[in-house]
Amino acid sequence: HGKNEYIIAESGAEYFVEAFTTPPQLVICGGGHVSKAIAAHAKSLGFRLFITDDREEFANKQRFPEADMIIAKPPEEAFEELPINPNTFIVVATRGHKFDYVATAAAAATSARYVGLMGSKRKTILIYEDLVRAGMSLDRLSEIRSPIGLDISARTPEEIAISIIGEILMFRLGGAGQAMKIEQKQIDRIVAKIESE
């Protein structure tokens, strides 16, 4: 998936392996306010952007000018027309439980290594129950990210979009999602060092 690695062989030879892959792709299912805010960030972060919504008034070039492809069909039909691969990230943010369930089930059936569902924990539990009833494997179910996003207490569509994009980048780049702030013990060492001078 485009990761680099430094290897030392038993002979002592050193190798740097640089992997090349397709550009990252972001598929957003649903054309609402949060989806619009997510799309605004995707292009500047290097993602190919695909939008799908079965309503043409939400799936059009005026609403998503940055999109590489817009498909005004339900996700389960749109996925057949999209070049989904393991370097694809799918965000499900449709307009209701029934649509979210169908979109999540269809997304999980693709080769995308990241599938995220936006919504509350209660909605997530209900949809997961439906997915288990439909026979989804527990391995694939546990890979779905829901509720999607990093916990930053986001409220507005723009804040929620930052939370979701943050999680996607963390997943893609291998980050831990923790604050990078220097630890208190380091501050204590600095103070002790200065005081002993």
Secondary structure, DSSP 8 states (H G I E B T S, - for coil): ---EEEEE-TTS-EEEEE------EEEEE--SHHHHHHHHHHGGGT-EEEEE-S-TTTSSTTT-TT-SEEE-S-HHHHGGGS---TTEEEEE--SSHHHHHHHHHHHHTSS-SEEEE-S-HHHHHHHHHHHHHTT--HHHHHHSB-S-S--S---SHHHHHHHHHHHHHHHHHT---------HHHHHHHHHHHHH-
